[in-house]
């Protein structure tokens, strides 16, 4: 009788599992399924967490909020937040908003926010405000990334000393053989478009700026959680490569986000892309 009950319970469990429709799964770098609790535990042991997102995916933004709140609660508030979506010359405006000096209306008007700010990034910014958490604008002002795209790194030399305060130290370290940069040129060539060697340089100056601002703002005893497009931290390159130059020895944990039609198994092409891979069903609705 006990065996019959056991078989029945197993059948119910398998049936229930098959009928489940999860929105996402988590995998480690080798393709093994992992739980959120394992991700949170691993993140809690890191100095820097680079959460690579798909900019228009609501699951990414929801999980970003959840892990930020949980790291804050588990670490007695000892976290710092940073994001690609905010440019370094807007740091003063962010600080003024978080401290209550300026209104939300003024902040939104002046801070050059991304179009999806209200749905995707405002919840974390408001959490930082409520909990008095430092929020660091890490990305290079887009006008300077545009200079690199048009003129290469040499274009930065002619900027004023005031402008260079928003840049990494010049000359910019750059390794064109890194996959994150070389693949950009290969993809452009494959599409039959004009191949400009300065395009990956413009990407690199963003990576370098973000890495520098993480390195300069991380504090002893605090964790820095950073939000960026997955391509800025995938394959342990990009931001990671520059972080290891600006502040060697940091314990860095990376999260990458991908979409698949079948989320029950990690596609082989995503193996070793990050410490944790967030796999989201490709039918997921988008925020824009």
Secondary structure by P-SEA (a helix, b strand, c coil): caaaaaaaaaaaaaaaaaaccccccccccccccccaaaaaaaaaaccbbbbccccccaaaaaaaaaaaaaaaaaacccbbbbcccccccaaaaaaaaaaccccaaaaaaccccccccccccaaaaaaaaaabbbbbbccccaaaaaaaaacccccccccccccccccccccccccccccccaaaaaaaaaaccccccaaaaaaaaaaaaaaaaaaacccccbbbbbbccccccccccaaaaaaaaaccccbbbbbbbbbbcccccccccccccccccccccccccccc
